[in-house]
Amino acid sequence: MALSSKSLRIAEQAAHQYLVLDDKDDVNTTVSSMIDDTQSILNEIDEKLSYDALFEYDIDLRARKIAVIDVIHDVLDNFNNTLKDVRKNKETK
């Protein structure tokens, strides 16, 4: 799947279709599994980088691949910060 607004809409529709979004256990189990899978993929990418895998691509494609990692990092960082804010708000109530 490509990183685009279209792919995000498709994934959101899938979440509505395949998850019981009101069920905390279903949501937490699914998201936890997705996070584990993402961590595994990140570990594989990190391992490949130790063997200079990015240098198999020309400079423009290398820059694009780095940009994808940067965007994913920013999205996850923003998501994490949003979750922290929700937690703070719950703790102060």
N, C-alpha and C positions, 0 to 999 in steps of 0.2 A: 504494500500500500504506500502511496506517495504522501508526502507531507504537504497537505493543502486544505483549504477550507472545505472542499468537497469531501475529502476523506474523513474529516472531523464530523461532518453531518452524517455520513454513512455509519460511522462508529457510534454516534449518539443514537441513531435510529436502532442500531443493533442492541444497544444497552436497554432501550425501552422495550424491545421485542423479547430479549432473552433473559433479562434480569427482573426479579421482583424488587423494584427500586424502593419499596417501603419496608423490605425485610432486611434489617441490619446484618443478620448473619450471611445472607446471600450476597449482599453488597460487599461486606468486609472480606469474605472468603474469596470472592472473584477478584477484587482489587488487590488483595494480598498476593494472590497467585500471579496476577499481571505484573506486580512489582518484582516478585521473585524472577519471573521470566525476563523482565527488563534488565535486572541486575546481572543475570546470566549472560545476556547478550552484550552488555557493557563490558563484562569481564573478558568475553571472547574478543571484542574489539580491542581492548587494552592489550591482550596477549599478542594479537596480530600486529599492533603498533610496535611492539618490542622487536619485531622482525622487519621493520621499515615497510610495512604493507602499503602505506600511503604513497610511498615513492615509486610504486608501480604505475601510478597515474600521472598524466600530464598536469602541469601547474594549475590550469583552470579547473579541471575535475577534482584535483586535490583540494583546492580552495572550496569548491562546492561541498565536498564531503565534510570538511572541517566546519563549514557554515551550518550544515545539518546538525552536527553535534552541538554547536553553539546555540542554535535555536531550541533544540530539545532541552538543553541545560537551562536556558532562560524560562521556557515554559514550565519545566518542573520546579524551578526555584520560585517562580511566581505562584504556582499551585501550592507549594509547600508553605509559603508565607501566608497565603489566604487561609489555609487550614490552621495555621498557628493562631491567626486572628480569631477564628471561630472558637478555638479552644480557650483563648484568653477571655472572650466574651462569655462563654459558658461558666468559666471558673469564677468570674466576678459577680455572677447573678446569684 
